[in-house]
Amino acid sequence: MNAYPRPATALPPAGRVSSALAPAARAVAAVKVYGHGGAAVRALDGVTLELAAGRFTAIMGPSGSGKSTLLHCLAALDNMTSGQVFLGETELGGLGDRRLTLLRRERIGFIFQGFNLLPALTALDNIVLPLRIRGRQPDQAWLDQLVGMTGLGGRLRHRPAELSGGEQQRVAAVRALAGRPEVIYADEPTGNLDRRASENLLAFLRRAVTGLGQTVVMVTHDPAAAAAADRVVFLADGAVAGELAAPSRDQLLDALKDLGD
């Protein structure tokens, strides 16, 4: 049963994937090659993709399809071999290291599979640390709203070792949203969580999009997780292979079978 029931569209042919809404981020003819000569691996092979603002997009595909590589290039965590990546109207390839660092701090939130919390800090200190590094004070009303949505109110003085995996990932998610970034990128955020913890995290991300107008882009291999999204884009062999709008878990399973996952 799909926990996020919405009508779905058919899987279109591979090619340019676009949205009627203004894109929060986009890739244009993105190519990423690792290695050289006979050992070279083409992780991205000319990906062109627009990611609409105020929407929850999931990226899926078989192992080795390039989905995490694409996410890291979009989030300015990795450089492309050729092509372009934009955040809003800012083209990332033209920025130096310092400006890329500032862009990641000011305009992008990232949720990692492994939480990436500092063990010596409390949950609250982990949440506000990126803001303090930037010399900013947290917006208390915004922070209270995020914490209330996650149910973490009684856990903020606990250190990561005193929290469950699901609580740690919700702390990481609040941290990613605390500075009101333009885009939140999430790389397999439910990969280390059990079913209930996954559902809690996805419900928070869904509400962040629907209720708060945030933009979320998530890589996942889990059809149940992807079913929370407004749109699912499929990659295969480093290229866009199609998409589904608001699909059910069963529709995603069928699409993945067609891609050979």
Buried (B, 14 or more C-beta within 10 A) or exposed (E): EBEBEEEBEEBEEBEEBEBEEEBBBBBBEBBBBEEEEEEEEBBBBBBBBBBBBBBBBBBBBBEBBBBBBBBBBBBBBBEBBEBBBBBBEBEBBEBEEEEBEEBBBBBBBBBBBEBEBEEEBBBBBBBBBBBEEEEBEBBEEBBEBBBEBBEBEEBBEBBBEEBEEBBBBBBBBBBBBBBBBBBBBBBBBBBBBEEEBBBBBBBBBBBBBEEBEBBBBBBBBBBBBBBBBBBBBBBBBBBBBBBBBBBBBEBBBBBBEEBEB
